[in-house]
Amino acid sequence: MVNRMVNRRKFLAASGGALLGAAGLGACNTAPSTTERSSGSSGGGGGGRGGPLRWWDHFQPRADLHEKIFAEFEKSTGVHVEYTVYNPNKQGQALQLAFSSKQMPDVFTTAGLGVPAARLRKQGWFAPIDLDEKALAAIPKSAFLEGFTHYGGKLYSLPLVSFRQYTTLTWFNTDLMKKAGADPARDVTTWDGVRKTARAIKRTGGGAYGWIAPLQFAPRMGEHVEDLAQAAGGVGSVDPRTGEYTYGSDAFVHAIEFLASMKRDGVLFPASSSLDARTARARWTTGIAGVFFDGPWNVGVVNDGFKQFLDKLDVAPVPVAEAGRAPVLYSAPKAGDFWLSASSEVAGKASELLGRFATEDVMLREAEQMDAMPVDLGLVDKANVHPTFKQAAEFYRRQVRLAPSPVARNAAVSDVIAEMKPIDPNLGTLVQGALGGQVKDIRKALTEYAGKLTAERARAIKVVAGKGAEVSEDDWKFDDWKPGEDYGTHKYGSS
């Protein structure tokens, strides 16, 4: 059984869909089967004895492939997989409800939760995955790190996606660009160029707007600003040289001001405030706007549900603040994508199924779905994919560097992150407020946010250190970090 929370070929009809609640969960058959028994653990209820193995993820471009893999698994093992594909903006709500009602799926991604994996693990969401080194041989060893894929030396998630990627590629409609007289190689590589091009598209596009954005999806808007800030010369949300939060810096302020300037220019599609990433993309493919910032998966979704738009699709890298600046973005080591529920009663079979996703054959097949970049970027060179996916991989090879991670250096940092309480408003909601006009002084709001994060981190460090752990603000400082270079995982030791 496959449940698709947003039908991939009916996005336009679904663009006004309601938030998921109890009724929505019931509609996708999350109640335990009559053969399941309720678990007494805090997560409760995942895939009971004799029942199906339940799998939730948000990888829309991979859905058809996953169905085939699950069918192959059922044929060889007799275990049926109930598969649900969620909109990432909605999955977090569904997972929270499933966890509180003890009806968790057996395997899931954490899209939409906005909660550090370290905290979720402490709350009892995850169980270790039972796979040996032989089963994981096709994955680069450097992808395994304590505090990301491992906790206490045990494997908790599979690292199947490369850290060398970002979410703010500049995707554009070639027809609208041509009508506007724009040269993509020149005109959408800088912030000023994007603004100028967006205005030209609005002027010449016969009713089209210059830019469409998923303003309803606050985490995605935050990711866009993170990327743009680094393309403006920033070093990320925490400066590895000082350990300080950087949200109040010029890079972040100017990145939000850039997006807000396009709103003031009148080039933003007016209904963007009601759109998440999927619904914005769906509207974009109708020709309503020229530019759409998104990750590499954009071409996979278009190929899957909007093939008629493929011939109009092209991509440029994240735009930079100033002409002549080569973008350098920093990405921390990545946690895995798939997690095993602590409440699963079919953990052995779930681990066996997860092992199939760690094989080179399946990883290559996954790469050909053109979703997130594979953990081994070399697979893109072998894969049968659209030219824009290969182009995106090349941008990432040149532009993305591995950032240092305090979590990888000191396991107690995970406890600090788990202890830290969310700060609201966060970066994404501040971006929404800036574009919506509610946040008038962007620098002040960002500086206050950084200050609150600093204070909350200090409080969390005090709590964790009070329990005997050796941890301090110094764990966020890396004296040996050099901007523009990878901070190799060998510096942390193996998992």
NORWO-V51105 format. One record per residue. N is the residue number from 1. RES is the residue in one letter. PHI is phi in degrees with one decimal (999 if undefined). Layout:
<<N | RES | PHI> <N | RES | PHI>>
This chain:
<<1 | M | 999> <2 | V | -120.3> <3 | N | -106.4> <4 | R | -113.2> <5 | M | -64.0> <6 | V | -129.6> <7 | N | -57.2> <8 | R | -66.8> <9 | R | -108.1> <10 | K | -135.2> <11 | F | -62.2> <12 | L | -62.9> <13 | A | -67.8> <14 | A | -93.6> <15 | S | -65.3> <16 | G | -106.8> <17 | G | -59.9> <18 | A | -78.3> <19 | L | -66.2> <20 | L | -72.9> <21 | G | -140.9> <22 | A | -61.0> <23 | A | -65.6> <24 | G | -62.8> <25 | L | -66.3> <26 | G | -62.6> <27 | A | -65.7> <28 | C | -103.4> <29 | N | 59.2> <30 | T | -96.8> <31 | A | -66.9> <32 | P | -62.0> <33 | S | -72.7> <34 | T | -67.9> <35 | T | -91.8> <36 | E | -87.7> <37 | R | -115.3> <38 | S | -72.6> <39 | S | -85.7> <40 | G | -86.1> <41 | S | -74.4> <42 | S | -66.0> <43 | G | -82.8> <44 | G | 63.9> <45 | G | 79.4> <46 | G | -72.6> <47 | G | 22.7> <48 | G | -73.9> <49 | R | -60.6> <50 | G | 80.3> <51 | G | -90.2> <52 | P | -74.3> <53 | L | -92.6> <54 | R | -103.3> <55 | W | -130.6> <56 | W | -118.3> <57 | D | -147.4> <58 | H | -121.4> <59 | F | -88.3> <60 | Q | -55.6> <61 | P | -62.6> <62 | R | -93.8> <63 | A | -57.3> <64 | D | -62.6> <65 | L | -65.1> <66 | H | -60.9> <67 | E | -58.8> <68 | K | -65.7> <69 | I | -62.8> <70 | F | -68.9> <71 | A | -65.8> <72 | E | -63.0> <73 | F | -64.9> <74 | E | -64.7> <75 | K | -63.5> <76 | S | -89.1> <77 | T | -118.0> <78 | G | 81.2> <79 | V | -96.1> <80 | H | -82.9> <81 | V | -112.0> <82 | E | -90.0> <83 | Y | -116.4> <84 | T | -125.6> <85 | V | -104.5> <86 | Y | -104.5> <87 | N | -69.2> <88 | P | -59.5> <89 | N | -74.0> <90 | K | -111.7> <91 | Q | -62.4> <92 | G | -57.7> <93 | Q | -63.6> <94 | A | -64.0> <95 | L | -65.9> <96 | Q | -60.4> <97 | L | -67.8> <98 | A | -64.7> <99 | F | -66.9> <100 | S | -69.5> <101 | S | -98.3> <102 | K | 56.9> <103 | Q | -132.2> <104 | M | -69.3> <105 | P | -68.6> <106 | D | -74.7> <107 | V | -127.8> <108 | F | -157.0> <109 | T | -98.8> <110 | T | -105.4> <111 | A | -55.6> <112 | G | 87.4> <113 | L | -74.5> <114 | G | 64.1> <115 | V | -124.7> <116 | P | -58.0> <117 | A | -59.0> <118 | A | -60.2> <119 | R | -69.5> <120 | L | -61.3> <121 | R | -62.5> <122 | K | -65.3> <123 | Q | -80.8> <124 | G | 92.3> <125 | W | -80.7> <126 | F | -113.7> <127 | A | -124.9> <128 | P | -63.1> <129 | I | -96.3> <130 | D | -91.2> <131 | L | -136.0> <132 | D | -91.8> <133 | E | -61.8> <134 | K | -62.5> <135 | A | -68.7> <136 | L | -105.7> <137 | A | -62.2> <138 | A | -78.4> <139 | I | -92.5> <140 | P | -54.4> <141 | K | -60.6> <142 | S | -65.9> <143 | A | -79.3> <144 | F | -94.8> <145 | L | -142.9> <146 | E | -61.8> <147 | G | 89.6> <148 | F | -124.3> <149 | T | -98.9> <150 | H | -123.7> <151 | Y | -135.7> <152 | G | 60.0> <153 | G | 79.5> <154 | K | -104.8> <155 | L | -74.0> <156 | Y | -116.2> <157 | S | -153.3> <158 | L | -92.2> <159 | P | -83.2> <160 | L | -111.2> <161 | V | -122.0> <162 | S | -72.6> <163 | F | -73.3> <164 | R | -82.3> <165 | Q | -163.7> <166 | Y | -145.2> <167 | T | -100.2> <168 | T | -119.4> <169 | L | -64.2> <170 | T | -97.7> <171 | W | -88.0> <172 | F | -147.1> <173 | N | -87.9> <174 | T | -65.9> <175 | D | -63.4> <176 | L | -68.5> <177 | M | -63.6> <178 | K | -63.9> <179 | K | -61.4> <180 | A | -80.1> <181 | G | 70.8> <182 | A | -95.9> <183 | D | -106.8> <184 | P | -58.2> <185 | A | -65.2> <186 | R | -118.5> <187 | D | -91.0> <188 | V | -121.9> <189 | T | -95.8> <190 | T | -126.8> <191 | W | -62.3> <192 | D | -62.3> <193 | G | -65.9> <194 | V | -63.4> <195 | R | -60.5> <196 | K | -62.1> <197 | T | -66.1> <198 | A | -62.5> <199 | R | -66.6> <200 | A | -65.7> <201 | I | -64.5> <202 | K | -61.2> <203 | R | -77.4> <204 | T | -113.5> <205 | G | -86.4> <206 | G | 62.3> <207 | G | 104.8> <208 | A | -78.8> <209 | Y | -99.7> <210 | G | -78.3> <211 | W | -146.1> <212 | I | -125.4> <213 | A | -140.0> <214 | P | -87.5> <215 | L | -64.1> <216 | Q | -69.2> <217 | F | -95.7> <218 | A | -58.0> <219 | P | -58.4> <220 | R | -67.5> <221 | M | -63.7> <222 | G | -63.2> <223 | E | -63.8> <224 | H | -60.2> <225 | V | -68.7> <226 | E | -56.2> <227 | D | -66.3> <228 | L | -63.9> <229 | A | -63.5> <230 | Q | -71.3> <231 | A | -67.1> <232 | A | -92.6> <233 | G | 105.2> <234 | G | -73.0> <235 | V | -115.9> <236 | G | 113.0> <237 | S | -71.8> <238 | V | -126.9> <239 | D | -78.4> <240 | P | -60.8> <241 | R | -76.1> <242 | T | -120.3> <243 | G | 78.4> <244 | E | -94.1> <245 | Y | -68.8> <246 | T | -111.1> <247 | Y | -59.2> <248 | G | -84.9> <249 | S | -76.7> <250 | D | -56.0> <251 | A | -59.0> <252 | F | -71.7> <253 | V | -59.4> <254 | H | -68.7> <255 | A | -63.7> <256 | I | -68.7> <257 | E | -61.6> <258 | F | -60.7> <259 | L | -64.3> <260 | A | -64.7> <261 | S | -65.9> <262 | M | -70.6> <263 | K | -64.6> <264 | R | -64.9> <265 | D | -67.1> <266 | G | 81.9> <267 | V | -96.5> <268 | L | -79.9> <269 | F | -53.6> <270 | P | -59.2> <271 | A | -84.6> <272 | S | -58.6> <273 | S | -64.1> <274 | S | -104.8> <275 | L | -109.4> <276 | D | -98.4> <277 | A | -62.8> <278 | R | -70.5> <279 | T | -72.6> <280 | A | -64.3> <281 | R | -61.9> <282 | A | -61.9> <283 | R | -67.2> <284 | W | -59.0> <285 | T | -69.1> <286 | T | -81.9> <287 | G | 90.4> <288 | I | -78.0> <289 | A | -150.6> <290 | G | -89.6> <291 | V | -113.3> <292 | F | -143.6> <293 | F | -80.9> <294 | D | -164.6> <295 | G | -86.8> <296 | P | -66.5> <297 | W | -66.9> <298 | N | -55.8> <299 | V | -68.0> <300 | G | -65.3> <301 | V | -67.0> <302 | V | -61.8> <303 | N | -61.5> <304 | D | -76.2> <305 | G | -121.2> <306 | F | -138.5> <307 | K | -55.5> <308 | Q | -64.4> <309 | F | -95.0> <310 | L | -56.5> <311 | D | -70.5> <312 | K | -103.5> <313 | L | -97.5> <314 | D | -149.7> <315 | V | -143.2> <316 | A | -130.1> <317 | P | -71.4> <318 | V | -55.0> <319 | P | -72.6> <320 | V | -103.6> <321 | A | -70.6> <322 | E | -133.2> <323 | A | -60.4> <324 | G | 92.9> <325 | R | -88.6> <326 | A | -84.5> <327 | P | -65.3> <328 | V | -127.5> <329 | L | -118.7> <330 | Y | -115.4> <331 | S | -128.2> <332 | A | -70.1> <333 | P | -52.9> <334 | K | -101.1> <335 | A | -72.4> <336 | G | -73.8> <337 | D | -99.5> <338 | F | -105.8> <339 | W | -122.9> <340 | L | -99.7> <341 | S | -67.7> <342 | A | -64.8> <343 | S | -96.3> <344 | S | -64.7> <345 | E | -100.0> <346 | V | -127.4> <347 | A | -59.6> <348 | G | -62.8> <349 | K | -67.4> <350 | A | -63.9> <351 | S | -62.9> <352 | E | -61.3> <353 | L | -66.2> <354 | L | -60.4> <355 | G | -59.8> <356 | R | -66.5> <357 | F | -74.9> <358 | A | -92.9> <359 | T | -84.4> <360 | E | -62.0> <361 | D | -60.4> <362 | V | -70.6> <363 | M | -62.9> <364 | L | -67.2> <365 | R | -62.4> <366 | E | -63.7> <367 | A | -58.6> <368 | E | -73.3> <369 | Q | -83.1> <370 | M | 57.3> <371 | D | -104.9> <372 | A | -66.9> <373 | M | -67.7> <374 | P | -66.8> <375 | V | -57.8> <376 | D | -104.3> <377 | L | -62.3> <378 | G | -61.9> <379 | L | -64.9> <380 | V | -63.5> <381 | D | -64.8> <382 | K | -87.5> <383 | A | -82.8> <384 | N | -87.9> <385 | V | -133.9> <386 | H | -66.2> <387 | P | -55.2> <388 | T | -68.5> <389 | F | -70.4> <390 | K | -64.1> <391 | Q | -64.6> <392 | A | -61.4> <393 | A | -60.4> <394 | E | -68.6> <395 | F | -56.6> <396 | Y | -65.4> <397 | R | -58.7> <398 | R | -79.9> <399 | Q | -110.2> <400 | V | -102.6> <401 | R | -119.6> <402 | L | -76.5> <403 | A | -86.0> <404 | P | -69.5> <405 | S | -131.2> <406 | P | -64.1> <407 | V | -64.2> <408 | A | -69.5> <409 | R | -83.6> <410 | N | -139.5> <411 | A | -59.3> <412 | A | -66.7> <413 | V | -62.8> <414 | S | -58.7> <415 | D | -66.5> <416 | V | -65.1> <417 | I | -61.9> <418 | A | -64.7> <419 | E | -78.6> <420 | M | -65.5> <421 | K | -89.5> <422 | P | -61.7> <423 | I | -101.8> <424 | D | -128.4> <425 | P | -73.9> <426 | N | -98.0> <427 | L | -58.8> <428 | G | -61.2> <429 | T | -71.5> <430 | L | -66.9> <431 | V | -62.9> <432 | Q | -56.7> <433 | G | -65.0> <434 | A | -65.7> <435 | L | -76.2> <436 | G | -87.1> <437 | G | 92.0> <438 | Q | -77.1> <439 | V | -97.4> <440 | K | -87.5> <441 | D | -108.5> <442 | I | -64.0> <443 | R | -62.2> <444 | K | -62.4> <445 | A | -63.9> <446 | L | -68.9> <447 | T | -65.4> <448 | E | -65.2> <449 | Y | -62.7> <450 | A | -60.7> <451 | G | -65.1> <452 | K | -66.5> <453 | L | -64.2> <454 | T | -61.3> <455 | A | -66.0> <456 | E | -69.5> <457 | R | -63.4> <458 | A | -61.4> <459 | R | -63.1> <460 | A | -64.9> <461 | I | -60.9> <462 | K | -61.8> <463 | V | -64.9> <464 | V | -68.4> <465 | A | -64.5> <466 | G | -66.5> <467 | K | -96.4> <468 | G | 103.8> <469 | A | -79.8> <470 | E | -94.6> <471 | V | -154.1> <472 | S | -157.1> <473 | E | -58.4> <474 | D | -63.7> <475 | D | -67.1> <476 | W | -91.0> <477 | K | -102.7> <478 | F | -130.7> <479 | D | -65.5> <480 | D | -96.3> <481 | W | -78.8> <482 | K | -120.3> <483 | P | -53.6> <484 | G | 88.1> <485 | E | -120.6> <486 | D | -69.6> <487 | Y | -95.5> <488 | G | -57.4> <489 | T | -66.6> <490 | H | -64.3> <491 | K | -72.5> <492 | Y | -97.7> <493 | G | 87.8> <494 | S | -84.7> <495 | S | -78.7>>
